[in-house]
Amino acid sequence: MSIFEYDEEKELKLLREAEFQAGLEQGMKANIKNLMETMGISLDQALDLLKVPEDKRKLLFSKDTK
């Protein structure tokens, strides 16, 4: 018996949560981009209109935006 226990259900749950969060982030970025293009506004203006808090802005755009 190994000292390392593998809990498949727990791992799958963590993976689903991570993928769900990544999907939300990707959708939010797409919506912000669409808002910017449609209204001809800057990133900061779009984030202000959407009332995105400063800490979320840093998290959303700390990675490379595609």
N, C-alpha and C positions, 0 to 999 in steps of 0.2 A: 504494500500500500504506500502511496506517495504522500508526502507532506503537503503537496500542492493539490488542492481539490479543484476540479473544474466544474463549474455550475453553468451548464449550457443555457438554461432558461434565463439566468441573470445576465450572461453575456449577450444573448439575443435581445434582451430588453434594453441593455445599454447601447447596443448597436442601433436599434430602432430609434431610440431617443436622439442619438447623435445625428442620424440621417434626417430625422424630422426637423431638428434645429437647423441643420445645413440647408434643408429645403426652404424653411421659413426665411433664412438669411438671403438665400438666392432670390426668392420671390420679392422680398423687400427691396433689394438692390435693383431688380428689374422695374419695380413700380416707381422707385425714385428716378431712375433713368428716364422712364416714360413721361413722368411729370415734368422733368427738366426739359425734355425735347418738345413736349406739347405746349408748355407755357413759356418756353424760352427763358428759363430762370437758371440761376446757379445752383450748385449742390447745396450750399448753405441756406439759400432761400427755400429750396425744396424741403430740407430737413426742418427748417423753422415752421413751414406750413403744416408739416406732418407732426409737429411737436415731438420730434425725436430728442430724448434727453442727451446731454453731452456724453455721458458714459457709454450709451448705446452707439453714438456716432463713432466713437473711437473703436469700439468693438467691431462695428460693421465695416469700417474702412481702414482697419489696421492691416488687413491682408490685402493682397493685390486685388483690385476690382476688375472684373472681367465683364 
